[in-house]
Amino acid sequence: MNDKQNLNLEDLGDANTGAKGSEAGLEAVYDVPVTVKAVLGTTAMNISQLLKLGRGAVVELDRKVGDAIDVYVNDRLVARGEVVIVDDKLGVTMTEIVKSST
């Protein structure tokens, strides 16, 4: 497989039955580490502005309250969701899976 090809996990299938998308075919990738980011919003500022920020400073983002947040896996947008609170911790509920354009 060259670097330009993407691996579609559903194509792995079940090694025993050949059934696509089965859990058994995914066992080979269960321990592969990935980086997951939930992005609430973004902003642009100069370094001088950044250095002036102190404790309690508010940074205005490009999203409004209630807007969906973006969920990235290895810097690739895969879903959108909503922020939730679970046992006093923040979490994300996936509301939309973003189809890959590749």
N, CA, C and O atoms as a GROMACS GRO file, in nm:
protein
  408
    1MET      N    1   0.086  -0.117   0.000
    1MET     CA    2   0.000   0.000   0.000
    1MET      C    3   0.090   0.122   0.000
    1MET      O    4   0.179   0.132   0.084
    2ASN      N    5   0.069   0.217  -0.093
    2ASN     CA    6   0.151   0.338  -0.093
    2ASN      C    7   0.095   0.441   0.003
    2ASN      O    8  -0.014   0.423   0.057
    3ASP      N    9   0.170   0.550   0.024
    3ASP     CA   10   0.132   0.652   0.121
    3ASP      C   11   0.005   0.726   0.083
    3ASP      O   12  -0.060   0.784   0.170
    4LYS      N   13  -0.033   0.726  -0.044
    4LYS     CA   14  -0.149   0.801  -0.091
    4LYS      C   15  -0.280   0.728  -0.067
    4LYS      O   16  -0.386   0.790  -0.070
    5GLN      N   17  -0.276   0.597  -0.043
    5GLN     CA   18  -0.398   0.520  -0.023
    5GLN      C   19  -0.445   0.532   0.121
    5GLN      O   20  -0.364   0.540   0.213
    6ASN      N   21  -0.574   0.531   0.140
    6ASN     CA   22  -0.633   0.533   0.273
    6ASN      C   23  -0.689   0.396   0.305
    6ASN      O   24  -0.746   0.329   0.218
    7LEU      N   25  -0.673   0.355   0.429
    7LEU     CA   26  -0.726   0.227   0.474
    7LEU      C   27  -0.867   0.249   0.526
    7LEU      O   28  -0.887   0.326   0.621
    8ASN      N   29  -0.963   0.184   0.467
    8ASN     CA   30  -1.100   0.189   0.514
    8ASN      C   31  -1.119   0.069   0.605
    8ASN      O   32  -1.110  -0.045   0.560
    9LEU      N   33  -1.144   0.094   0.734
    9LEU     CA   34  -1.152  -0.016   0.831
    9LEU      C   35  -1.262  -0.116   0.799
    9LEU      O   36  -1.249  -0.234   0.832
   10GLU      N   37  -1.368  -0.071   0.735
   10GLU     CA   38  -1.475  -0.165   0.700
   10GLU      C   39  -1.428  -0.266   0.596
   10GLU      O   40  -1.482  -0.376   0.586
   11ASP      N   41  -1.326  -0.228   0.518
   11ASP     CA   42  -1.275  -0.319   0.415
   11ASP      C   43  -1.192  -0.433   0.473
   11ASP      O   44  -1.164  -0.530   0.402
   12LEU      N   45  -1.151  -0.422   0.600
   12LEU     CA   46  -1.072  -0.529   0.660
   12LEU      C   47  -1.153  -0.658   0.667
   12LEU      O   48  -1.102  -0.766   0.639
   13GLY      N   49  -1.280  -0.644   0.706
   13GLY     CA   50  -1.367  -0.760   0.712
   13GLY      C   51  -1.325  -0.859   0.818
   13GLY      O   52  -1.227  -0.837   0.890
   14ASP      N   53  -1.397  -0.967   0.828
   14ASP     CA   54  -1.369  -1.074   0.922
   14ASP      C   55  -1.272  -1.172   0.857
   14ASP      O   56  -1.300  -1.224   0.748
   15ALA      N   57  -1.161  -1.198   0.922
   15ALA     CA   58  -1.059  -1.287   0.866
   15ALA      C   59  -1.114  -1.429   0.848
   15ALA      O   60  -1.070  -1.501   0.758
   16ASN      N   61  -1.209  -1.469   0.931
   16ASN     CA   62  -1.261  -1.606   0.925
   16ASN      C   63  -1.374  -1.621   0.823
   16ASN      O   64  -1.379  -1.721   0.751
   17THR      N   65  -1.464  -1.524   0.817
   17THR     CA   66  -1.581  -1.539   0.732
   17THR      C   67  -1.577  -1.451   0.608
   17THR      O   68  -1.652  -1.474   0.513
   18GLY      N   69  -1.489  -1.351   0.609
   18GLY     CA   70  -1.484  -1.258   0.497
   18GLY      C   71  -1.591  -1.151   0.504
   18GLY      O   72  -1.603  -1.069   0.414
   19ALA      N   73  -1.671  -1.152   0.612
   19ALA     CA   74  -1.778  -1.053   0.626
   19ALA      C   75  -1.718  -0.915   0.650
   19ALA      O   76  -1.634  -0.897   0.738
   20LYS      N   77  -1.761  -0.819   0.571
   20LYS     CA   78  -1.709  -0.684   0.584
   20LYS      C   79  -1.769  -0.615   0.705
   20LYS      O   80  -1.885  -0.636   0.740
   21GLY      N   81  -1.684  -0.529   0.770
   21GLY     CA   82  -1.732  -0.446   0.879
   21GLY      C   83  -1.750  -0.519   1.010
   21GLY      O   84  -1.802  -0.460   1.105
   22SER      N   85  -1.711  -0.644   1.020
   22SER     CA   86  -1.730  -0.715   1.145
   22SER      C   87  -1.624  -0.677   1.245
   22SER      O   88  -1.515  -0.632   1.208
   23GLU      N   89  -1.654  -0.694   1.371
   23GLU     CA   90  -1.563  -0.658   1.480
   23GLU      C   91  -1.434  -0.738   1.476
   23GLU      O   92  -1.328  -0.685   1.509
   24ALA      N   93  -1.440  -0.863   1.438
   24ALA     CA   94  -1.320  -0.948   1.437
   24ALA      C   95  -1.213  -0.895   1.343
   24ALA      O   96  -1.095  -0.908   1.373
   25GLY      N   97  -1.250  -0.836   1.232
   25GLY     CA   98  -1.154  -0.784   1.137
   25GLY      C   99  -1.083  -0.660   1.186
   25GLY      O  100  -0.978  -0.623   1.134
   26LEU      N  101  -1.139  -0.594   1.286
   26LEU     CA  102  -1.081  -0.472   1.339
   26LEU      C  103  -0.982  -0.496   1.452
   26LEU      O  104  -0.914  -0.403   1.494
   27GLU      N  105  -0.974  -0.618   1.502
   27GLU     CA  106  -0.887  -0.646   1.616
   27GLU      C  107  -0.743  -0.605   1.591
   27GLU      O  108  -0.672  -0.571   1.686
   28ALA      N  109  -0.698  -0.607   1.469
   28ALA     CA  110  -0.560  -0.572   1.437
   28ALA      C  111  -0.530  -0.425   1.463
   28ALA      O  112  -0.414  -0.388   1.480
   29VAL      N  113  -0.631  -0.340   1.466
   29VAL     CA  114  -0.608  -0.196   1.486
   29VAL      C  115  -0.656  -0.145   1.622
   29VAL      O  116  -0.647  -0.025   1.648
   30TYR      N  117  -0.706  -0.231   1.708
   30TYR     CA  118  -0.758  -0.187   1.838
   30TYR      C  119  -0.653  -0.116   1.923
   30TYR      O  120  -0.688  -0.025   1.998
   31ASP      N  121  -0.528  -0.154   1.915
   31ASP     CA  122  -0.425  -0.096   1.999
   31ASP      C  123  -0.346   0.015   1.931
   31ASP      O  124  -0.245   0.061   1.985
   32VAL      N  125  -0.389   0.060   1.814
   32VAL     CA  126  -0.320   0.169   1.745
   32VAL      C  127  -0.361   0.301   1.811
   32VAL      O  128  -0.480   0.334   1.816
   33PRO      N  129  -0.263   0.377   1.863
   33PRO     CA  130  -0.298   0.503   1.928
   33PRO      C  131  -0.337   0.610   1.827
   33PRO      O  132  -0.278   0.620   1.719
   34VAL      N  133  -0.436   0.691   1.862
   34VAL     CA  134  -0.478   0.804   1.780
   34VAL      C  135  -0.492   0.926   1.871
   34VAL      O  136  -0.510   0.913   1.992
   35THR      N  137  -0.485   1.044   1.811
   35THR     CA  138  -0.505   1.168   1.885
   35THR      C  139  -0.643   1.221   1.851
   35THR      O  140  -0.676   1.240   1.734
   36VAL      N  141  -0.725   1.244   1.954
   36VAL     CA  142  -0.860   1.295   1.935
   36VAL      C  143  -0.866   1.436   1.993
   36VAL      O  144  -0.828   1.458   2.108
   37LYS      N  145  -0.916   1.531   1.912
   37LYS     CA  146  -0.930   1.670   1.957
   37LYS      C  147  -1.075   1.712   1.938
   37LYS      O  148  -1.136   1.683   1.835
   38ALA      N  149  -1.129   1.782   2.037
   38ALA     CA  150  -1.260   1.843   2.026
   38ALA      C  151  -1.237   1.993   2.026
   38ALA      O  152  -1.194   2.050   2.126
   39VAL      N  153  -1.266   2.059   1.914
   39VAL     CA  154  -1.235   2.201   1.896
   39VAL      C  155  -1.362   2.282   1.918
   39VAL      O  156  -1.459   2.271   1.844
   40LEU      N  157  -1.359   2.366   2.023
   40LEU     CA  158  -1.473   2.451   2.056
   40LEU      C  159  -1.485   2.568   1.959
   40LEU      O  160  -1.595   2.616   1.934
   41GLY      N  161  -1.374   2.613   1.906
   41GLY     CA  162  -1.370   2.726   1.815
   41GLY      C  163  -1.227   2.772   1.797
   41GLY      O  164  -1.135   2.719   1.860
   42THR      N  165  -1.209   2.870   1.712
   42THR     CA  166  -1.074   2.922   1.686
   42THR      C  167  -1.078   3.074   1.686
   42THR      O  168  -1.184   3.136   1.676
   43THR      N  169  -0.960   3.132   1.696
   43THR     CA  170  -0.944   3.276   1.684
   43THR      C  171  -0.803   3.304   1.636
   43THR      O  172  -0.716   3.218   1.643
   44ALA      N  173  -0.781   3.423   1.587
   44ALA     CA  174  -0.646   3.464   1.544
   44ALA      C  175  -0.607   3.587   1.625
   44ALA      O  176  -0.688   3.677   1.645
   45MET      N  177  -0.482   3.588   1.670
   45MET     CA  178  -0.432   3.704   1.743
   45MET      C  179  -0.282   3.713   1.728
   45MET      O  180  -0.214   3.615   1.696
   46ASN      N  181  -0.231   3.833   1.750
   46ASN     CA  182  -0.087   3.854   1.745
   46ASN      C  183  -0.023   3.800   1.872
   46ASN      O  184  -0.088   3.787   1.975
   47ILE      N  185   0.104   3.769   1.863
   47ILE     CA  186   0.177   3.720   1.981
   47ILE      C  187   0.171   3.824   2.093
   47ILE      O  188   0.160   3.788   2.210
   48SER      N  189   0.178   3.952   2.058
   48SER     CA  190   0.172   4.056   2.161
   48SER      C  191   0.040   4.051   2.237
   48SER      O  192   0.038   4.070   2.359
   49GLN      N  193  -0.070   4.024   2.166
   49GLN     CA  194  -0.200   4.010   2.232
   49GLN      C  195  -0.201   3.886   2.322
   49GLN      O  196  -0.253   3.889   2.434
   50LEU      N  197  -0.145   3.778   2.272
   50LEU     CA  198  -0.140   3.654   2.348
   50LEU      C  199  -0.062   3.671   2.478
   50LEU      O  200  -0.102   3.621   2.582
   51LEU      N  201   0.050   3.742   2.470
   51LEU     CA  202   0.133   3.762   2.588
   51LEU      C  203   0.067   3.851   2.693
   51LEU      O  204   0.103   3.846   2.811
   52LYS      N  205  -0.029   3.933   2.651
   52LYS     CA  206  -0.100   4.021   2.744
   52LYS      C  207  -0.211   3.949   2.819
   52LYS      O  208  -0.264   4.001   2.917
   53LEU      N  209  -0.247   3.828   2.774
   53LEU     CA  210  -0.354   3.754   2.841
   53LEU      C  211  -0.310   3.713   2.980
   53LEU      O  212  -0.196   3.672   3.001
   54GLY      N  213  -0.399   3.725   3.074
   54GLY     CA  214  -0.371   3.684   3.211
   54GLY      C  215  -0.480   3.591   3.261
   54GLY      O  216  -0.574   3.557   3.189
   55ARG      N  217  -0.465   3.552   3.384
   55ARG     CA  218  -0.564   3.464   3.446
   55ARG      C  219  -0.702   3.530   3.439
   55ARG      O  220  -0.717   3.647   3.473
   56GLY      N  221  -0.800   3.454   3.395
   56GLY     CA  222  -0.936   3.504   3.385
   56GLY      C  223  -0.968   3.576   3.255
   56GLY      O  224  -1.080   3.621   3.235
   57ALA      N  225  -0.868   3.588   3.166
   57ALA     CA  226  -0.892   3.655   3.038
   57ALA      C  227  -0.991   3.573   2.955
   57ALA      O  228  -0.994   3.450   2.963
   58VAL      N  229  -1.070   3.642   2.878
   58VAL     CA  230  -1.167   3.577   2.790
   58VAL      C  231  -1.119   3.593   2.646
   58VAL      O  232  -1.090   3.704   2.601
   59VAL      N  233  -1.111   3.482   2.576
   59VAL     CA  234  -1.072   3.484   2.435
   59VAL      C  235  -1.196   3.452   2.352
   59VAL      O  236  -1.255   3.345   2.366
   60GLU      N  237  -1.234   3.546   2.268
   60GLU     CA  238  -1.353   3.528   2.184
   60GLU      C  239  -1.323   3.431   2.071
   60GLU      O  240  -1.224   3.446   2.000
   61LEU      N  241  -1.408   3.331   2.055
   61LEU     CA  242  -1.392   3.231   1.950
   61LEU      C  243  -1.489   3.259   1.836
   61LEU      O  244  -1.577   3.344   1.847
   62ASP      N  245  -1.472   3.187   1.726
   62ASP     CA  246  -1.553   3.208   1.607
   62ASP      C  247  -1.685   3.132   1.609
   62ASP      O  248  -1.754   3.126   1.507
   63ARG      N  249  -1.722   3.076   1.721
   63ARG     CA  250  -1.848   3.000   1.732
   63ARG      C  251  -1.938   3.064   1.836
   63ARG      O  252  -1.893   3.139   1.923
   64LYS      N  253  -2.066   3.034   1.824
   64LYS     CA  254  -2.165   3.084   1.920
   64LYS      C  255  -2.203   2.971   2.015
   64LYS      O  256  -2.181   2.854   1.986
   65VAL      N  257  -2.260   3.008   2.127
   65VAL     CA  258  -2.310   2.909   2.222
   65VAL      C  259  -2.414   2.823   2.150
   65VAL      O  260  -2.503   2.875   2.084
   66GLY      N  261  -2.402   2.693   2.163
   66GLY     CA  262  -2.495   2.601   2.100
   66GLY      C  263  -2.450   2.551   1.964
   66GLY      O  264  -2.505   2.454   1.912
   67ASP      N  265  -2.348   2.616   1.905
   67ASP     CA  266  -2.295   2.567   1.777
   67ASP      C  267  -2.226   2.433   1.799
   67ASP      O  268  -2.172   2.407   1.906
   68ALA      N  269  -2.228   2.350   1.697
   68ALA     CA  270  -2.161   2.220   1.704
   68ALA      C  271  -2.009   2.242   1.712
   68ALA      O  272  -1.955   2.338   1.656
   69ILE      N  273  -1.942   2.152   1.783
   69ILE     CA  274  -1.796   2.156   1.788
   69ILE      C  275  -1.742   2.052   1.692
   69ILE      O  276  -1.810   1.955   1.658
   70ASP      N  277  -1.619   2.072   1.648
   70ASP     CA  278  -1.557   1.979   1.554
   70ASP      C  279  -1.474   1.876   1.630
   70ASP      O  280  -1.403   1.910   1.725
   71VAL      N  281  -1.482   1.751   1.588
   71VAL     CA  282  -1.404   1.642   1.647
   71VAL      C  283  -1.306   1.592   1.541
   71VAL      O  284  -1.346   1.548   1.433
   72TYR      N  285  -1.178   1.598   1.575
   72TYR     CA  286  -1.072   1.556   1.483
   72TYR      C  287  -1.005   1.431   1.537
   72TYR      O  288  -0.985   1.418   1.658
   73VAL      N  289  -0.971   1.340   1.449
   73VAL     CA  290  -0.889   1.224   1.483
   73VAL      C  291  -0.766   1.233   1.394
   73VAL      O  292  -0.776   1.231   1.272
   74ASN      N  293  -0.650   1.241   1.459
   74ASN     CA  294  -0.523   1.260   1.386
   74ASN      C  295  -0.532   1.375   1.287
   74ASN      O  296  -0.494   1.362   1.171
   75ASP      N  297  -0.583   1.488   1.335
   75ASP     CA  298  -0.595   1.612   1.257
   75ASP      C  299  -0.688   1.602   1.137
   75ASP      O  300  -0.679   1.683   1.045
   76ARG      N  301  -0.776   1.504   1.137
   76ARG     CA  302  -0.874   1.490   1.029
   76ARG      C  303  -1.014   1.502   1.088
   76ARG      O  304  -1.049   1.431   1.182
   77LEU      N  305  -1.094   1.594   1.033
   77LEU     CA  306  -1.230   1.614   1.082
   77LEU      C  307  -1.313   1.488   1.056
   77LEU      O  308  -1.326   1.444   0.942
   78VAL      N  309  -1.368   1.430   1.164
   78VAL     CA  310  -1.445   1.307   1.150
   78VAL      C  311  -1.589   1.321   1.199
   78VAL      O  312  -1.675   1.242   1.161
   79ALA      N  313  -1.615   1.422   1.284
   79ALA     CA  314  -1.750   1.433   1.340
   79ALA      C  315  -1.774   1.573   1.394
   79ALA      O  316  -1.682   1.653   1.410
   80ARG      N  317  -1.900   1.600   1.421
   80ARG     CA  318  -1.939   1.721   1.491
   80ARG      C  319  -2.024   1.676   1.609
   80ARG      O  320  -2.088   1.571   1.605
   81GLY      N  321  -2.022   1.757   1.714
   81GLY     CA  322  -2.096   1.715   1.832
   81GLY      C  323  -2.129   1.830   1.924
   81GLY      O  324  -2.111   1.947   1.891
   82GLU      N  325  -2.179   1.793   2.041
   82GLU     CA  326  -2.218   1.890   2.144
   82GLU      C  327  -2.143   1.859   2.272
   82GLU      O  328  -2.116   1.743   2.303
   83VAL      N  329  -2.111   1.965   2.346
   83VAL     CA  330  -2.044   1.948   2.474
   83VAL      C  331  -2.147   1.901   2.577
   83VAL      O  332  -2.257   1.956   2.585
   84VAL      N  333  -2.110   1.800   2.656
   84VAL     CA  334  -2.195   1.750   2.763
   84VAL      C  335  -2.112   1.740   2.891
   84VAL      O  336  -1.989   1.740   2.886
   85ILE      N  337  -2.180   1.733   3.003
   85ILE     CA  338  -2.112   1.714   3.131
   85ILE      C  339  -2.147   1.575   3.182
   85ILE      O  340  -2.264   1.538   3.191
   86VAL      N  341  -2.042   1.498   3.214
   86VAL     CA  342  -2.058   1.363   3.266
   86VAL      C  343  -1.977   1.351   3.393
   86VAL      O  344  -1.854   1.358   3.390
   87ASP      N  345  -2.044   1.333   3.506
   87ASP     CA  346  -1.975   1.321   3.635
   87ASP      C  347  -1.877   1.435   3.657
   87ASP      O  348  -1.761   1.410   3.692
   88ASP      N  349  -1.920   1.559   3.639
   88ASP     CA  350  -1.838   1.679   3.660
   88ASP      C  351  -1.720   1.691   3.564
   88ASP      O  352  -1.628   1.766   3.591
   89LYS      N  353  -1.722   1.618   3.453
   89LYS     CA  354  -1.619   1.628   3.349
   89LYS      C  355  -1.686   1.662   3.218
   89LYS      O  356  -1.802   1.628   3.195
   90LEU      N  357  -1.613   1.730   3.131
   90LEU     CA  358  -1.666   1.762   2.999
   90LEU      C  359  -1.651   1.644   2.906
   90LEU      O  360  -1.554   1.568   2.913
   91GLY      N  361  -1.747   1.628   2.819
   91GLY     CA  362  -1.743   1.523   2.718
   91GLY      C  363  -1.806   1.574   2.590
   91GLY      O  364  -1.850   1.689   2.584
   92VAL      N  365  -1.812   1.490   2.490
   92VAL     CA  366  -1.870   1.527   2.361
   92VAL      C  367  -1.968   1.419   2.318
   92VAL      O  368  -1.935   1.300   2.319
   93THR      N  369  -2.087   1.461   2.281
   93THR     CA  370  -2.184   1.371   2.220
   93THR      C  371  -2.177   1.393   2.069
   93THR      O  372  -2.196   1.505   2.021
   94MET      N  373  -2.150   1.287   1.995
   94MET     CA  374  -2.142   1.298   1.849
   94MET      C  375  -2.282   1.314   1.792
   94MET      O  376  -2.370   1.233   1.820
   95THR      N  377  -2.301   1.418   1.713
   95THR     CA  378  -2.431   1.441   1.651
   95THR      C  379  -2.428   1.422   1.501
   95THR      O  380  -2.533   1.407   1.437
   96GLU      N  381  -2.309   1.423   1.443
   96GLU     CA  382  -2.296   1.410   1.297
   96GLU      C  383  -2.160   1.350   1.264
   96GLU      O  384  -2.057   1.396   1.314
   97ILE      N  385  -2.159   1.248   1.181
   97ILE     CA  386  -2.033   1.192   1.131
   97ILE      C  387  -2.005   1.259   0.997
   97ILE      O  388  -2.090   1.264   0.909
   98VAL      N  389  -1.884   1.311   0.983
   98VAL     CA  390  -1.846   1.382   0.862
   98VAL      C  391  -1.788   1.283   0.763
   98VAL      O  392  -1.691   1.213   0.793
   99LYS      N  393  -1.847   1.277   0.645
   99LYS     CA  394  -1.800   1.186   0.541
   99LYS      C  395  -1.667   1.237   0.486
   99LYS      O  396  -1.651   1.357   0.463
  100SER      N  397  -1.575   1.146   0.464
  100SER     CA  398  -1.445   1.180   0.408
  100SER      C  399  -1.459   1.217   0.262
  100SER      O  400  -1.538   1.156   0.189
  101SER      N  401  -1.383   1.317   0.219
  101SER     CA  402  -1.388   1.358   0.079
  101SER      C  403  -1.287   1.281  -0.006
  101SER      O  404  -1.280   1.302  -0.127
  102THR      N  405  -1.207   1.192   0.057
  102THR     CA  406  -1.107   1.115  -0.018
  102THR      C  407  -1.152   0.974  -0.038
  102THR      O  408  -1.080   0.895  -0.099
   0.00000   0.00000   0.00000
